């Protein structure tokens, strides 16, 4: 089989295509990429999440790295992806590998490669890595040295990745103010790698953190997949109201994405959350600099950019595009619809923990509830509503579905004229006043995603239906 990296890494079904042998092939390709420079002697950091077999797969990567003469720093526990990514920078590593399938269902696992800057690998780096992996696949040979022998030779050592990350969090956020704010915060860790982090960061004051689904469980019971979207967060929404909490915070399986529930138990869309975080950067912190968003992210960001006089750049879906653009333009924030947000001063990569703390900091600094902050945002940028529909399809029909969409480009959708059509990643119809609808294939699963943003819930539903009619699924 050909190992191909999607929007963020390679993912596969455990025991089917995701096997120890194939993970070793990925690790050997990674080793070849990292040893292109023979004078390079910085370490490789390897970490893993709570999924079935993740520790075993991480150890396999460490064995291959060591056999290629690379010093490997293996995390001594389950670790969120953003914590590993920050350690790459703080420890001057040459790269990192995270064994995780992020938000995918429990049958999946994955392999994320992180370059030395801690972000997602750019398309150019991914292309080179895939070429190296393909060369290794052709021979089927991956070097490896038993883990115990690698440890004895000093090629594999274990690290506690938390302290360096926590120190940076303290530099970026006034943690003590949040601790002393008397908030009631319910955190849903979705049985993933982020379990326990908010408790550790915010303990010691009058703020109370109550965690649900905090223990590791690779079956991810009670949810379709560990993705912080409304359909998976009914318990969190109910607990926020039932316990009189100020906010509910949810993280995905590897804690690089954020979901937010306001004090009324309403799930805030990821678009609204990112728009509020941009407002926080611009208005509350007084920061100035470009904003970066994916084409699936809200036009509220563009309107805020206009109000505060900062440029907004958009790009295809995935932080392998957003991260490099963020670095290139020295942006203060970047975000995508999946709930991944990044900020200047940290890594150019998603961080669900930091994003959640920034929401709390915004509440403390303004003294406002989330619903009040949402109302402030609405007065600034107007009414915005959003929804996404995921449609499963037969992989054999991919070409036909794509052909149907591109051959039928309407001049009106949802009763609004189509101003422009963007085909960089799927087909995005931009309507008047910045509202839009997008049809695109998932980069990690056989799913067609249909997204819409409009000025009313009814308008969103109309756009979604008309877009589905175009695809005919």
C-alpha positions, 0 to 999 in steps of 0.5 A: 500500500502507498502511505499518504499523508492527509490534512494532518499526517497519515491515519489508518485503521488499526490492524488493517493498514495501520500496523507496526510494520507500516509505522516502522516504514514511516519512521524509517522514511522520517529518519531518512528525512532528518538525516539528510544533513549528516552534521545534524545531531539534535534529537527527535521527540516522540509522543503518543495519545490514549488510543489503542496501541499508541505507546507500542507504536511510539516505542516502534518509532523510537527503535527505528530512530535509534537504529538510524543513529538519531537520539530519541526523546520519548515522552514518559506519559500520554501527551497532548500534541501541542505539548509535544510541539512546544517541546520541539522548540524549547528543546531544540529538537530536529523534529517530532513524531506524535502517534495520534489520530486526533479526532478520528473514531476509535478504530483509527490511529495515526502518525503526525510528523512535526518539523523543528518549528513545532507546527504541521509539516508544510506541503513541501516537507510532506512531499519529501517525506512521502517520497522517502517513505515510498522508497522504504516501502519498495524495499520493505526494510526499516532499521530497528534496534530493541528499545532496551538496547537503545536505552542502554546505549543512550540513544533513547531517553525519557522526558517529562514534557509538561514543565516547559509547556507550563512555563510558556503558558504562564508567560502567555496568560495571567493564570493567577487572575483566572485562578482567583476569579471564582469561576466554575469551569467544566472540562470535557477531555473526551478520554483523550490526552488533555486529561488533567491539564486544566486542573493542574494549571488552574488549581490553587485559587477560588476557581473550580475545575470539574473534569468529565471523561478525564480518564484515558479510554481508547474506546471513547465511549458515549461519542462517535469520535473524540471531536469537540462538536455539539453532537458529542458534547451533550453531557458537557452542555447539560452539566454546565447548566445543571451545575451552574458553571460559567463555561464548558471546555472540550478538547479532542483526542490529542488536545489540539482542538477546542470546543466551547459551551457558554453558561446557558449550555449553548455550544458555540460554533468554532467560527464564533469561538475563533472570531471571539479570540480574534476580538480578544487579541485586537480589542482586549489585549490591544495586539496588532498584526495579521490574522490567518484563517482557512477557507472554512473559517468565518468571514467575521474575521475579515470584518474584524480585520477591516474594523481594526485595520489589520490584514486577513489572509486565507488559505486551504484547510489544514495547519500545514497551510495556516502555520507557514502563512502565520510565520511568513506574515508574523500573524497574531492568530490563525484558525480553522473550522475544526476548532484549531487555533494558534497564537503568536508567542506559542507555536504556529500550530493548534493548541486546545489548552492554550485556546481554552485558557485564552477564552477564560482570560477574556472572560476575566479581563472583561468581567463578561459572560460568554453570552454577553461577549457573543452579543458584543461580537454580534453588534460589531460584525452582524449576525452570523450562523453556521453549520456543517454536514458530513456525508459518507460516500463510496470511495469509488464515486469520488471522481463522479461526485467531484465532476457533478459539483464543478460542472454545475456552478449556480449563479445564486444559492440560498436566494443570494447571488454568487459573487465568486467561486474559489476552487483551491480546496473543494468548491467555495461559493462566496455570496453577498456580505461575505456569507458562503457555502463550501463543498469539499472532501475530508483530507483524512476520511471518506467523507464529503463535508458541506459548510455554510455561513449565513445571516440566519439559521434558516438561511444556513439550512437552505444553503446546505440543502442546495449544496447537497443537491449539487453533489447528489449524495 
